[in-house]
Each structure stands twice: as structure tokens, then as C-alpha cells.
Amino acid sequence: MESNVLLTAIQATKLSEEFNEHTEVSFEVDATLTEVKRSTDKIVIKFNISLEPEPSFAKLSVAGLATLQGDAEEIMALIEAQEGKPPRIFMLIYQKIYPTLYLLCCSLNIPSPGPKLLITTQIVSPQEAMQTVES
């Protein structure tokens, strides 16, 4: 299986100077995954991920495209929703964009989210997003 993640937008806003990279925080994550193209061995998913720390002192967001190419069964295993967990494709995307998020947070002198992720994740899976579009 081949995967490629392309960032198309990055936005960060520091809302307060009262916090620095040593402040203990938790992050709320809001993510949208939308299937934009599919063939038998390839899928392209548009993603938007927003992260907000608690306490609120910054806002981070990234957007882009994730492309998976390979066996159809492997692709389905990555995009299927898991009970109580985000789809594996989300974690794949997050792992690939994490270095960018980390450097961005260090540049702003704010705490960064952990590499394994965070407290609350709300995700619309590609199947749910497509059902919404088709309805």
C-alpha cells in the first residue's frame, strides 16, 4: 500500500502570550474526511483538521489531500469506521502531518499536541461524508 499526504493549507493563531511550550494542555480535535475520488485501487480523501488546546490560547488547522493506492481490501480497512475510534486513515494522515504541527507549535512557542493524539476526536468518515453529499 502506498500513501501520500499533501498539505494544501496551514493556519495557526496564537491567542495569548500567557502560555509557552511547557504548559500542560489537552487538545480537542475536529476532523472532516471527504472522499473526492475513487477507483478500484486508489482513493483520494480531502481532509480538514482543527486543533484547539484547553485552556484556549491558540488555534491550529491543516487541510490537504491523502491518496491511498494499493489493494482494495487494504484501502477499505483504512477508511472503515472503527467503533469508538477514528478510522485508521485519520491516524495515518495525522502521523504524516505531525512533524509540521510540531514545528509550527515550536515556532509559536506553544505546547504541541502529542504524536499519538488527543482527548476528543470528532470525525466524519469518508462514507458518512459521501452519504451526506449524495442525500
Secondary structure, 3 states (H helix, E strand, C coil): CEEEEEEEEEEEEECCCCCCCCCCCEEEEEEEEEEEEEECCEEEEEEEEEEEEECCCEEEEEEEEEEEECCHHHHHHHHCCECCECCHHHHHHHHHHHHHHHHHHHHHCCCCCCCCCCCEEEEECHHHHHHHHHC
